[in-house]
Amino acid sequence: MCGGFTCSKNALTALNVMYILVGFILIIVALYGRESALVTNLPTVSGIMACGVFLILVSILGLFGAVKHNQVMLFFYMIILFILFLVQFGVACACLGVNLAEQEKLVEEGWRNVNNEVKGKVQKTFSCCGFDGKFHNKSGPMGHPECIHDPHCCPVGSPEGCTCPPCLGKVQSTIDYAFKLCGGIGLFFCFTEFIGVWLTIRYRNQKDPRANPSAFL
């Protein structure tokens, strides 16, 4: 029957295999978010990546515990998974809670701290020019390398004075998407970890029908 020992064991094993896949998904999504930002590191997105790494490690512990029905391993797995659920829930909510002003501040701080080579890469990637369209001393922290008029924003036949739009809006929208993507995926999968905790508690309290009755703790 589905509520029996074998069903619980198989369900917990399958859940941990899924957690390993989820862990890789979180890592890939977080890496995409970090790389797409280009000019700045996103600390909360890095938190999602850390959760993915820990989830993979915890899932390996859970697999061994489920296969062996080891009470000690299952206990530590249950505790660590619950802590990971709380951390991932908090980080995911933080990602979703970053507002427009905070995103712009991140872009500005990142632009100040990167060199002209990175700024040039940003301008080329996003078909933009400069930070916010305002005049800045090119040798200063808010300056930028000479703009290359990208054909996407200045196609053939454009007026001579055509210029690419500033980078702030384009980078900010990319960061907004990265935060929402990482936060949404992290929040969705963290609730499956709560299911894992509940299933582990149930599995620990079930008796292996093939084991020596005196060996059950």
Secondary structure, DSSP 8 states (H G I E B T S, - for coil): -TTSHHHHHHHHHHHHHHHHHHHHHHHHHHHHHHHHH-SS--HHHHHHHHHHHHHHHHHHHHHHHHHHT-HHHHHHHHHHHHHHHHHHHHHHHHHHT--HHHHHHHHHHHHHHS-HHHHHHHHHHHT--SSSSS---TTSTT--------TTTS-TT--TT-----HHHHHHHHHHHHHHHHHHHHHHHHHHHHHHHHHHHHHHTS--TTS-GGG--
